[in-house]
Amino acid sequence: MAVARQRRKPGTRDAALARDAILDAAVREFAARGLAGARMDALARDAGVAKGLVFHHFGSKEELWKAALERIYALLRAGQDADALGTLDPAEGMRRLARGTFRLFRAHPEIVALMNEENLHRARHVRAMPRIRALYNPLFATIEDLLARGRAAGVFRADVDATALYIALAGLGYFYCANRWTLSSAFAGDMFAPRRVAAYEALVGDMVVAYLRAPGAAAPARRSALPARRRRE
């Protein structure tokens, strides 16, 4: 006698997959239309779920916005591999951080879009999200370690503030990507043309390392700070 197939009850894995799909769709919708302009029914369709399921998982549009912010900050931090940076010599580690951060902004314009939008709200949501600050703790510990090792080796200056340094190197990548269209129009050329991108990426790394160099210290050999596979991209 044939056994009737039982319908599988939705479990935690199904819920996790649905939540991830909603978050991915939310990032796309918020990046395209901002917080005020984003439509919950549109992102539900994009995620392939019922609109009610969006509210079931996140409660409100503002809570979904906060979850989307956390997602893009986590994406940025995951690309800044603190463990890998900590294995490099100090100058190469800083060069890789600067160049890699620029690459992340370029590869993920949704990060720039959501950060721009949250700044319009004067970080009202981010201030209420201590987990975002916690995401940066491992990275800042690695930056402090690189600075300490560089000072001990006599190659880094002694008066570097880790927070100001990170803001500066992130800004070098963020500004270029956030202002791609106006810069391209003003300077009559595509700022994302491969030749320009490669030249700017090298400039970002060199500028950061040059700033860090202690007076009288020899300039470190210039090597690519990224894996060979990525250099060929």
C-alpha positions as CSV (number, residue, x, y, z in Angstrom):
1,M,0.0,0.0,0.0
2,A,1.4,3.4,-1.0
3,V,2.3,5.7,1.9
4,A,0.8,9.2,1.6
5,R,3.5,11.9,1.4
6,Q,3.3,14.1,4.4
7,R,3.6,17.8,4.0
8,R,6.8,19.0,5.6
9,K,6.1,21.5,8.3
10,P,8.0,24.8,8.0
11,G,10.9,24.8,10.3
12,T,13.6,27.1,11.5
13,R,15.6,26.7,8.3
14,D,12.6,27.9,6.2
15,A,12.2,30.9,8.5
16,A,15.9,31.7,8.3
17,L,15.8,31.5,4.5
18,A,12.7,33.7,4.3
19,R,14.3,36.2,6.6
20,D,17.4,36.4,4.5
21,A,15.4,36.8,1.3
22,I,13.4,39.6,2.9
23,L,16.6,41.3,4.1
24,D,18.3,41.0,0.7
25,A,15.2,42.5,-1.0
26,A,15.0,45.2,1.6
27,V,18.6,46.3,1.0
28,R,17.8,46.6,-2.7
29,E,14.5,48.5,-2.2
30,F,16.0,50.9,0.4
31,A,19.1,51.5,-1.8
32,A,16.9,52.3,-4.8
33,R,14.2,54.4,-3.0
34,G,15.4,55.4,0.5
35,L,13.6,54.8,3.7
36,A,10.5,57.0,3.0
37,G,10.1,55.9,-0.6
38,A,10.6,52.1,-0.1
39,R,7.4,50.1,-0.5
40,M,6.8,47.0,1.7
41,D,4.7,45.3,-0.9
42,A,7.4,45.8,-3.5
43,L,10.1,44.3,-1.4
44,A,7.8,41.4,-0.4
45,R,7.3,40.6,-4.1
46,D,11.0,40.8,-4.7
47,A,11.7,38.4,-1.8
48,G,9.0,36.1,-3.0
49,V,7.0,36.1,0.3
50,A,3.7,37.4,1.5
51,K,3.7,41.0,2.8
52,G,2.5,39.8,6.1
53,L,5.6,37.6,6.5
54,V,7.7,40.7,6.3
55,F,5.9,42.2,9.3
56,H,6.0,38.9,11.1
57,H,9.8,38.8,11.0
58,F,10.5,42.5,11.4
59,G,7.5,44.2,12.9
60,S,7.7,47.5,11.1
61,K,9.4,49.3,8.2
62,E,11.7,51.1,10.6
63,E,12.8,47.8,12.2
64,L,13.4,46.4,8.8
65,W,15.5,49.5,7.9
66,K,17.6,48.9,11.0
67,A,18.1,45.3,10.1
68,A,19.1,46.3,6.6
69,L,21.7,48.8,8.0
70,E,23.1,46.1,10.2
71,R,23.4,43.8,7.2
72,I,25.4,46.3,5.1
73,Y,27.7,47.1,8.0
74,A,28.3,43.4,8.5
75,L,29.0,43.1,4.8
76,L,31.5,45.8,4.9
77,R,33.2,44.4,8.0
78,A,33.3,40.9,6.6
79,G,35.3,42.2,3.7
80,Q,37.8,43.8,6.0
81,D,39.4,40.6,7.2
82,A,40.9,41.6,10.5
83,D,42.5,38.1,11.0
84,A,44.2,38.3,7.6
85,L,45.4,41.8,8.1
86,G,47.0,40.9,11.4
87,T,49.3,38.4,9.7
88,L,50.8,41.0,7.4
89,D,53.7,43.4,8.1
90,P,52.4,46.8,9.3
91,A,52.8,48.8,6.1
92,E,51.3,46.0,3.9
93,G,48.4,45.5,6.3
94,M,47.5,49.2,6.2
95,R,47.9,49.3,2.5
96,R,45.6,46.3,2.1
97,L,43.0,47.8,4.4
98,A,42.9,51.0,2.5
99,R,42.7,49.4,-0.9
100,G,40.4,46.7,0.2
101,T,37.9,49.1,1.8
102,F,37.8,51.1,-1.5
103,R,37.1,47.9,-3.4
104,L,34.2,47.0,-1.0
105,F,32.5,50.4,-1.6
106,R,33.0,50.0,-5.3
107,A,31.7,46.4,-5.4
108,H,28.7,47.1,-3.1
109,P,27.0,50.4,-4.0
110,E,24.1,49.5,-1.7
111,I,26.5,50.1,1.2
112,V,27.0,53.7,0.0
113,A,23.3,54.2,-0.7
114,L,22.1,53.1,2.8
115,M,24.9,55.0,4.6
116,N,24.0,58.2,2.6
117,E,20.3,57.7,3.6
118,E,21.1,57.1,7.3
119,N,23.2,60.3,7.4
120,L,20.2,62.2,6.1
121,H,18.5,60.9,9.3
122,R,21.5,62.0,11.3
123,A,22.2,58.4,12.3
124,R,19.0,58.2,14.4
125,H,18.8,54.5,13.8
126,V,22.5,53.6,14.1
127,R,22.7,55.3,17.4
128,A,20.2,52.9,18.8
129,M,22.1,49.9,17.4
130,P,25.1,49.0,19.7
131,R,25.7,45.8,17.6
132,I,27.0,48.0,14.8
133,R,29.7,49.5,17.0
134,A,30.6,46.0,18.2
135,L,31.2,44.9,14.7
136,Y,34.2,47.3,14.5
137,N,35.9,46.1,17.7
138,P,38.0,43.3,16.0
139,L,39.0,45.7,13.2
140,F,40.1,48.5,15.5
141,A,42.0,46.0,17.6
142,T,43.9,44.9,14.5
143,I,44.5,48.5,13.5
144,E,46.0,49.2,16.9
145,D,48.1,46.1,16.6
146,L,49.4,47.2,13.2
147,L,50.2,50.7,14.5
148,A,52.0,49.3,17.6
149,R,54.1,46.9,15.5
150,G,54.9,49.6,13.0
151,R,56.0,52.0,15.8
152,A,58.1,49.3,17.4
153,A,59.8,48.6,14.1
154,G,60.5,52.3,13.7
155,V,58.5,52.6,10.4
156,F,55.3,54.3,11.7
157,R,55.0,57.7,13.4
158,A,54.0,57.7,17.0
159,D,51.1,60.3,16.9
160,V,48.5,58.3,14.9
161,D,44.9,58.1,16.2
162,A,43.4,54.8,15.1
163,T,39.8,56.2,14.8
164,A,40.9,59.2,12.8
165,L,43.0,57.0,10.6
166,Y,40.2,54.7,9.8
167,I,37.8,57.5,9.1
168,A,40.3,59.0,6.6
169,L,41.1,55.8,4.7
170,A,37.4,54.8,4.6
171,G,36.5,58.3,3.4
172,L,39.0,58.0,0.5
173,G,37.0,55.1,-0.8
174,Y,33.5,56.2,0.2
175,F,33.7,59.7,-1.4
176,Y,35.0,58.4,-4.7
177,C,32.1,55.9,-4.9
178,A,29.4,58.0,-3.4
179,N,30.1,60.9,-5.8
180,R,30.9,58.7,-8.9
181,W,28.3,60.4,-11.1
182,T,29.0,64.0,-10.3
183,L,32.8,63.4,-10.5
184,S,32.4,61.7,-13.8
185,S,30.3,64.6,-15.2
186,A,32.6,67.3,-13.8
187,F,35.8,65.7,-15.1
188,A,34.3,64.4,-18.4
189,G,35.0,60.8,-17.9
190,D,33.8,57.6,-16.3
191,M,35.4,57.5,-12.8
192,F,34.7,53.7,-12.8
193,A,36.7,53.1,-15.9
194,P,39.2,50.2,-15.1
195,R,42.3,52.4,-15.7
196,R,41.1,55.1,-13.3
197,V,39.9,52.7,-10.7
198,A,43.3,50.8,-10.7
199,A,45.2,54.1,-10.4
200,Y,43.0,55.4,-7.6
201,E,43.2,52.2,-5.7
202,A,47.0,52.3,-5.8
203,L,46.9,56.0,-4.8
204,V,44.7,55.3,-1.7
205,G,47.1,52.6,-0.4
206,D,50.2,54.8,-1.1
207,M,48.7,57.8,0.6
208,V,47.8,56.0,3.8
209,V,51.2,54.3,4.1
210,A,53.0,57.6,3.3
211,Y,51.1,59.4,6.1
212,L,52.0,56.7,8.6
213,R,55.7,56.6,7.7
214,A,57.9,57.8,10.5
215,P,60.3,60.7,9.7
216,G,63.5,59.3,8.3
217,A,62.1,55.8,7.8
218,A,62.7,54.2,4.4
219,A,59.6,53.9,2.2
220,P,58.4,50.3,2.2
221,A,58.6,48.3,-1.1
222,R,55.4,48.8,-3.0
223,R,53.6,45.4,-3.4
224,S,50.1,44.6,-4.3
225,A,48.1,44.3,-1.0
226,L,45.5,42.0,-2.5
227,P,45.6,38.3,-3.5
228,A,46.8,37.4,-7.0
229,R,43.4,36.2,-8.0
230,R,41.9,39.5,-7.2
231,R,44.7,41.4,-8.9
232,R,43.7,39.8,-12.2
233,E,40.1,41.0,-11.9
